[in-house]
Amino acid sequence: MLENLTERMARVVKTIRGQSRLTEANTQEMMREVRMALLEADVALPVVRQFVERVREKSLGEEVATSLSPGQALVGVVDKELTALMGGDLGEHASELNLAAQPPAVILMAGLQGAGKTTTTGKLARWLTAGHHSQNGRKSGKKKVAVVSADVYRPAAIDQLQTVAQQAGVEWIPSDTTQKPLDIAKNALDYAKRQHIDVLIVDTAGRLGIDEAMMAEIQTLHAALNPIETLFVVDAMQGQDAVNTAKAFGDALPLTGVVLTKLDGDARGGAALSVRHVTGKPLKFVGVSEKLDGFEAFYPERMAQRILGMGDIVSLVEQAKHKIDMADAEKLATKMRTGDKFDLNDFREQLGQVKKMGDMSSLLDKLPGQFAQAASQLQGGEAEKQLRRTEGILNSMTPLERSKPELLKASRKRRIAAGAGVTVQEVNRLLNQFGQMQTMMKQMKKGGMGKMLRAMGGMKALGKLGRMGR
């Protein structure tokens, strides 16, 4: 997201190194670059003007600390203003989902057709059920969640939500197209009270455009349900259109937050900066893939750091914590550290742990800019594909073959290659790489890091990595 802005910022910072303070002259070029990058990213023009003016005012004449270059100081100003622009100025916990209500806490989902409301309803329900919700910075525990569809117009909308609910492992409250949306909502609320549901999420009808009938219907639903959260779901691919849609919904409903979907697509990302400005409401969640676990709470300061190429290591660690079995990970780490019979079965399990983290592109997105770029280059931009091919080769082996790779002679390799849909050369390459990994582990066990680096031509390798980092 906003990679163009990240690249432009990096170039500008390099040009003003060595100067003692930020002045009109050495910030003018940077302001021009930022303005162009934001416009190219589809950020609304009024937002761009306000942002650039605020950064310019705060940058001029700012003293540079002894530990900072003017470029670093400038990035600090932009970081603060980006964070504020995306909701950081609304308070520390403004982006949290508010569930402080007598159960069931009702969440009303609003937005245009095709924005991803139904899928987002399932993702949010799964997220709450998994216990990711925080109130005032503290985890509030797993929630009992039910979902219902009040969309009686779109073909198969109700069936779609039923399917998504089953995949998410949450309760689906039946409804059908012969019912009125208001009756569906009232019946669902009554059911949720009787069944002691913690959170009821109501998926509403969307339209292909904003019209009075749609707005009147959702206003009626809002009055009947009195939701604690009314979330506006907007497609990041909409660009400037997202601003007009957000304004219309903001005028019709007392929105409490925004969910931005499809950030993993070809979106230029401007909607993330524009929608919050137009609605005045915080971004609360982002959808980062089509999978049900491709859903993240939104943190303005973390997103600002990602835009500026600083990465989002905190979110990466949290993602690992939630999705990886720490006991298994520790067991694997011990085997790798001691070189104790680490075989291809362990390697296959390690790949499984990596897959649990989510798609590789979303992981690389959270790394600081230079490391993400280096990692993507190392993988040739095909990390996901390579991971699947490696897993296919390992799955085509028997458990015995994975524990004793020395058994893999020509005929077995041909069988494995055919089963995985790859060439025998790729099987050999994997086995060679694994052999090198085992050698490194043995060196580490015998003589520590120094011997291991010498065994792999360490200084040369580090030199290459250093050049990549630059």
Buried (B, 14 or more C-beta within 10 A) or exposed (E): BBBBBBBBBBEBBEEBEEBEEBBEEBBEEBBEBBBBBBBBBBBBEEBBEBBBEBBBEBBBEBEBEEEBBBBEBBBBBBBBBBBBBBBBBBEEEBBBBBBEEEBBBBBBBBBBBBBBBBBBBBBBBBBBBBEBBBBEEEEBEEBBBBBBBBBBBBEEBBEBBBBBBEEBEBBBBEBEBEBEBBBBBBBBBEBBEEEEBBBBBBBBBBBEEBEEEBBEBBEBBBEBBEBBBBBBBBBBBBBEBBBEBBBBBBEBBEBBBBBBBBBBEEBBBBBBBBBBBBBEBBBBBBBBBBBBBBBBBBBBBBBBBBBBBBBBEEBBEBBBEEBBEEEEBEEBEEBBEEBEEBBBBBBBBBBBBBBBBBBBBBBBBBBBBBBBBBBBEEBEEEBEEEBBBBBBBBEBBEEEBBBEBEEBEEEBBEBBBEEBEBEBEBBEBBBEEBEEBBBBBBBBBEEEEEBBBEBBEBEEEEEEEEEBEE
